[in-house]
Amino acid sequence: MAEKNQTPPARLAVDLSGQVAIVTGASQGIGRAVAETLAANGAKVAAVARNAEKLASLVEAVQAAGGEAQAFPCDVADADAVTSTVDAIVEAFGKVDILVNNAGITRDTLLPRMGDDEWDAVISTNLRGPFLFMRAASRPMMQQRYGRIVNVASVSGMIGNPGQSNYSASKAGLIGLTRTVAKELAGRKITVNAVAPGFIASEMTEALGPALLDEVKKRVPAKRLGEAWEIADAVLFLASPSASYLTAQVMVVDGGLIG
């Protein structure tokens, strides 16, 4: 269950007027919070996910709040689908300024029990997906000599987590991919950074049950779970013009979990 009374009276505000942002995994959780936050700060949001119904709900919420968003259903691990989706976004909005790779899945089990399909599914969505979207979106960004790419990694990719060898490997790979692509694109005024969340209140963490959640909170120096908006605000800063000299970095947002 989400923590109460954690939303501050005033959140980070950035002027993203006229900018176009792609957010993958935008239909729920952190991705939805990021999409809503970018839209609230003036960006036109291209919301990407596989679930068309949930995407429609997001678009409706953004528009009701006075923002602009369109849904682009897509399997992020499908190379042809990603290329055509980015092309459609550029056709619809004229450009791409911001890319947030948030789409991710888990298939948790201990290594001796992990099947090939459980490994492949997680690597395909969590690592191949960001690669495909960065490859496609970097092309229009390079042409305009501006861009912000933010990849949602995880502290699991930095310290590991038992039962998540596939997930931890995918997020560690995403951090390495982030730092490499940042160096390749820096000369075109494109920054590439990652946000590494710790334990964030979500449907996934609620499924752990009250007892395990209490143990998790004890491990976190802040003594609580993070909120999706806290990750969204970190993404907002990295996606802003103010972060022009910050690239190839990993911003850890975990309440002090890994120090």
Order of alpha helices (4+ residues) and beta strands (2+ residues): beta-alpha-beta-alpha-beta-alpha-beta-alpha-alpha-beta-alpha-alpha-beta-alpha-alpha-alpha-beta
